[in-house]
Amino acid sequence: IFFTDPNGTWTEVADTVDAFIEKDFTYETLSREQWQEANEYKSVKLQFSFPVPLELFYSGYEAWNLEEGMDAIDSLVIPATEKNVLYVADKSKGIHLKLKGENTDGNIALKIDEVRSIPHIDYFKTEDILGIDSDILLPINFEEEIPALDMTAEIEVSDKTQITALAGRIFGENFDFIKKIEENDGSVMYISSYGEKVLRIQTDGLLEYTEKLEKQTQAPAPDRLESLNRAVYFVRNNGGWPAGAYLSDSLQIEKSGMKGYRFLFNYKIDGYPVLEGAGEGSGPISVDVYGNSVTYYKRRVFREKMNIREGDSSPSGTVLVPQKVIDRNFREIAAAYIVDKELDISEISMDQLLFDILSSIDNIQMAYYLDEKDGREVLIPVWRIAAEKRIYYFNVRNGNIIYRSRVE
């Protein structure tokens, strides 16, 4: 059974994974074909939003001595048909491993049976639906109602009490010495006495805080996990965490010859991630950590409007499955694919082109896209489809492309 699970399967199976990796295990390298075969059997499969560095996955990872180049995990399979076995992969690098340990300490078959007993959307392998050699999952139909949602920014610059409290928490005991500037467009800026710390809050709800790199900042760089803890603590104390928040990416960065980390956080509404017009590589919450300090903090989070009058909420409707969305936009997708691959269209058939495009798809997921038009912020349900160098967001109601980008 393949299904979408916005209700926390990871939380329920985390104990099983912890019990396994805390004990000794051996491993063997698998080919892509062997990895796909392992995915055929009854199991719980977890696909992370980005390749999770091993130091974030488990603090004792160095003792594992995994295959050279395996420094992150983006997929994990817990089989119900094999005891004391986990499958892990970093598909972005083409590395697939089978881990053999002492005890997985969990009844995965029982968990799967529990899922079968509750309403859910069934997903099937692309290979079974379209005949494409891929482990991407697709629904045959999508009967769940996914309404568009009217939203509003959590930070309102017109709320003087709110923004003063935010600034006070960020600057702390030195707040009395902070200079406040109100800009012509309504944005507000707070600047410390020597300009080393700046906080700007815009009328659209965007908060940005920057701090100059100082000598005390340039202490020996902490590891990624310690830096993540600093970022989490900073967000918790300066705006807090929206419901459904999660780590969406972790990047190593460098500035003025000093290395640090950037952590991107997203959040889910009704179990679906929120995507913004800023596109890939950004996030509603972004934190840069250098040494002992947070030197950059960006935050723009939305919440559902309260007290909406009857008739104001956006309607639900039929959800087109991804394969229909692709079919409706095939000409445009094909044109981009031909450009990216520098193909001679006289030398390739339409059937082969369709096969190659479908084979190039790396990820398909349901998400919410924040559409900002005519003074309204509305979350529109979309299919996010990533295919090699291209990323598309399609409106699930009519199949129209509402965002696209090219990844270098």
KANOR-V294220 format. One line per field, one symbol per residue. ss: DSSP state (~ for helix, > for strand, _ for the rest). psi: psi as a letter, one per 20 degrees, with the letter a starting at -180 (. if undefined). burial: # if it has 16 or more other ideal C-beta (glycine too) atoms within 10 Angstrom, else .. Layout:
# KANOR-V294220
ss=???
psi=???
burial=???
This chain:
# KANOR-V294220
ss=_>>_____~~~~~~~~~~~~~____>>>>>_~~~~~~~____>>>>>>>>>>>~~~~___~~~~_______>>>>>>>>_____>>>>>>____>>>>>>_______~~~~~~~~~_____>>>>~~~~~______>>>_________>>>>>______~~~~~~~~~~~~~~~~~~_>>>>_____>>>>_____>>>>>_____>>>>>____________~~~~~~~~~~~~~~_______>>>>>>>>>>>__>>>>>>>>>>>>__>>>>_________>>>>>>__>>>>>>>__>>>_________________~~~~~~~_~~~~~~~~~~~~___~~~__~~~~~~~~~~_>>>>>>>>>>>>>__>>>>>>>>>>>>__>>>>>>_____>>>>>>__
psi=ppqpnjklhghhihhggghgiirqqrqqpqrhghghghihrprpppoqirooqhhhgphkhhihlrqpinjrpiqppoqiipqkpqpqqnhhikppqopoahpilqnhhggghghhiqprppqqqhhhgikpnqjqqqqhrnippnqqpprqphpohinhgghggghhhgibijhijpppporhjiqpppprgjjipppporhjjppppqpqprhhhlrpprrggggghgggggghimhrpqpjqqpiqpqprppkjpqaqpppqaqqpkipqpqrhhaqiaqhppppppcjqoipoppnqqqpqrlpqpihqqqrrpppqhhhggghkgggggghggghilqoiijpqhghggghghhiphqpqprppopoqkjqopoppqpoppndiqpqpppigijqpiqqqpp.
burial=.####.......#..##..##...#.#..#....##.##...####.#..########..#..#.#...#.#########.#..#######...#####.#..#.#.#..##........#.#.##..##.#.######..#...#.####.###.#.....#..##..##......#.........#####....######..#####.#.#...#...##.##.##.###.##..##..#..#.####.........##########..#####.....##########.##########................#####.##.##...##.##...............##..##.##..########.....############.########.#.#.##....
